[in-house]
Amino acid sequence: MDNSLNYPNLSLNIESPSRLEAADPQTQKFLQFYIGERDFALIPVETVAEIATVRLSEVLPVPEMRSCILGVYNWRGEMLWVVDFGELLGYPPLYGLRSSSSRSGSDILTSGAIAQTVAIVVEWNEQVIGFMVPQVLDLAHYNLGHLQGADAQLFPPAIVPYLQGYFIDDQGELAIVIDIAEVFGHLQHPTTPSPQS
């Protein structure tokens, strides 16, 4: 059985320890991806179950859910909740509105959305969620000693609770580290926004 997870030009082998990690316990392997149009984000690779290509027409919408929850998807014979990761974190929605007005009965994607996309399937405390993102990049090692705290002066207030912190890479770019425990906690127990008049 092949333990690698493949996504165009990206191969994850999450069961094999990295030589770099073994040599330096301060170094951790992260999956790099974009959220929003250009923000660079990281999640620990050990939380990633798979990188999956998802056809949005196969995502079944669930009524009465927040707009960031796109619906459920058949993943390996199991029901996988699919979430627009960027929208959950306060970014504009990645996908247009869906309607069921096509003659074939399949959903139509509007507002320039694409028909299929990539989901990072993340497992946390025996729960699995597919997080839709615009692009998955690669794997990289970061020294945890260089992790900076999430600064409310640098980031929009909506995203700060979901951050473990950030790194500054060799090119001077920020790479935000997502706190998966906080994300899963928010999805399980969302705070209700106050009603607007």
N, C-alpha and C positions, 0 to 999 in steps of 0.2 A: 504494500500500500504506500502511495506517495504521500508524504507528510507535508509537502510544499503547498502553499496557497498561491495561486497564480492570478494575476491581474495584468493586463497588457504591460509587458516588460518589468513586472514586479513579481519577485518570487520570495515568499516568506517561508522560512522554515523555523517555526516557533518552538519546536521541541528540541532543537540542537542548541546547546549553550554557545555563546559567542566566545571566541578566544580572548577578545578584548575585555568582556565582562569578567571572565575568570581571572585575568591579570589585574584588573582594577575594580574592586567592589564599589567604588564611587561612580562607576560608569554604568549607564542603563541604556538599553536599546529601545528606541521609539519608532513608531510609524509616523511618517510626515505626510500631511495632507493640507489642502486649502479649505478654509471656511470663508463664507462671503466671497467677494470677488478676488481678494488678494492677500488675505490674512493667512499666515503660516501657522499651523497648529500641530501638536504632538500628542499622542497617547502611548502609554507603555505597550510594547508589542505583546507582552504576556496576556493582555486582556483581549487581544484580537483573535477571534475564532476563524474568520475568513474575510476575504475581500470578494464580494459578489457583484455581478452585473445583474441589475434588476430591471425588468420591463415594467414601466409604470402602469401599463394596461392590465397587468396581473396583480396589482396591489388593490385589494378590496377595501374601499373606504368604510369607516365605521362611524355611524351617526353620533352626534353629540360629543365629539372629541375636539380638542383644541386643534387649531389649523396646522400646527407643526407635526401633529401625528397624522401621517398620510394614510395609514390603514394597516392591514395585515397581508402577509405574503407567504406563500408556500415555500418554505426553505427546508430542504431535506426531509420532506414529509411532516414538518412541524410548522406551527403557526408562528411567524416572526413579525413582531410589531416593527413598522418602518416609520422613522422619524426624520424630518428635515432638520439636520443638526444645526445648520446655521440659523434657521428661524427660531429654534429652541433657545439659542444663545443670544437672541435679540437682533440678528441680521435680517435683511429682507428675505422673503421666501425664495427658495431656489427654483421652485417649479410653479408654473401657472396654475390657475384654477382648473379643476377637472369637471367635466360635465358628462352626462350619459345620454346625450342627445344624438349620437351617431346612429345611423340606420342599422349597423351591424350589432348594436348593443354594447360595443366596447367604449371605454372612456375616450373622450377627446381631450387632449392637452392643449390649453390655450395660453395666451400671453407669451408665446415664443418658447415654451418649455420643450424639452427633448423627450423622446419616446422611451429611452432607457438610460440608466445611470449607474453609478457605482455606490454600493453600500458597504460601510465598514461594519461587519457583524461583530459586536462586542459582547463578551460574556463577563458578568459580574455577579458574584454570590448566587450562582446557579440560575441566573436570568440572562436572557439573550435579547438584544435589540439591534436592529439594522439602522445605522445612522447614514443617511444620504449626504454625500458631500460632492462638490463640483469636481474634485480631482484628488486622487491618491498619488503620492510622489514616490517615496522610497523609504528605506530603513536607515536610521542613523544612530550613532552612539553619542550621548551627551554626558558630560561630567556633572554629577549632581551637586558637587561643590560649587558650581557656577550658577545654580538655580537661584534666580532673584524672586522675591516675594511679589504677589499680585498687587500692583500699585494702582489705586483708584484714580491717580492723576494721569496714568498712561492709557487706561482702558475704559470703554463705556461702562457705566454702572451695571447694566444688565448682564454683562459677561463676568464681572469680577467674582461673584460667588462660585462660578464653575472653574476657576483657575487654581492650579497648584502654584503657579508662578510663570516665569518666562526665562528663556535663555537669549543671549545675543550671539548670533553666529559669526563666523569669520568675516562675512561681508557687512556686518553691522546691522543685520536685519533681526527683528524680534521673532522668536518662535515661542508661541504660548503653549503651556502645558495644561491640558484639560484634566480636571479632577473627575474621573469616571464615577467615583462613589457619590459625589455631589449631583452629577447629572442623573444617575439612576435614582437617587433619593428624590430629586425634584419631579421626575416622571411618575414616581409612586405616590408622592404627596405634594402635588402642586399647590402653590399659594394662590389664592383666589384674588384676582385684581379687584380693587374697589370699583363699585359701579360709577359710571360717569354720567353726569346729567347733561 
